[in-house]
Amino acid sequence: MNILGIIPARYASTRFPAKPLIDIGGKSMIRRVYEQAKKAKLLSNVVVATDNNEIFDHVKSFGGNVVMTKEEHPSGTDRCFEALEKTSGNFDFVINIQGDEPFIHPEQIDLLASALNQETELATLVKKIEDQETLFNHNTPKVIFDKYKEAIYFSRQTIPYIRGAEPEQWLSKAAFYKHIGIYAYRSDILKAITSLETGSLEKSESLEQLRWLENGFKIKVEITTYESVGIDVPSDLEKIKDLI
């Protein structure tokens, strides 16, 4: 099975412009993500998908694979599809690797890749929630899934709701999972979902994956034990000082 790892890397960002090029311990963030992705054993190839000449030239300078994509893509998924079309080779699946996680674990990528087969349409990772702050943080999407490990719903609200118990007791009453934003798409499914219109659920929650569920696509989930640390704003750099 041939799996292409794609790292979307936009230059423009309202909260953190030029984020892929920031220096983290002597290396740019995009270089750190790329080098971590290259350590994954189950990827056939890794490529950066950018909309900016400076990022393009930078990736080339350290020997990375990179393709130029349109600036106006509404999501990383759309950028991944254009990058897939511009990358030589035949790939069964694409894994969308977040470009703002400089210390992503290669084992996470391989875990997701190992779950793929020709019946898989889409797949992603989840992690068990262990603390109250994460459980009730609306910026951390939660997911519920069935016994076949297929997603039922994603929400910014805390799901499932525990009836008859105070919120501080919820963690002891049920297992809760947060969504880790790494996606795998079967190549034909990636093409299909990029043509879907935004649905009411996605508009309500501002979660792209709800568009896929709303249109009947199945999202397989795998449970990771690794923590994910993303860089959304400059202050987030404090979170990774000990990892540098």
Buried (B, 14 or more C-beta within 10 A) or exposed (E): EEBBBBBBBBBEEEEBEBBBBBEBEEBBBBBBBBBBBBBBEBBBBBBBBBBBEEBBEBBEEEEBBBBBBEEEBEBBBBBBBBBBEEBEEEBBBBBBBBBBBBBBBBBBBBBBBEBBEEEBBBBBBBBEBEEEEBBBBEEBBBBBBEEEBBBEBBBBEBBBEBEEEEEEEBBEEEEBBBBBBBBBBBBEBBEBBBEBEEBEBBEEBEBBBBBBBBEEBBBBBBBBEBEBBBBEEEEBBEEBEEEE
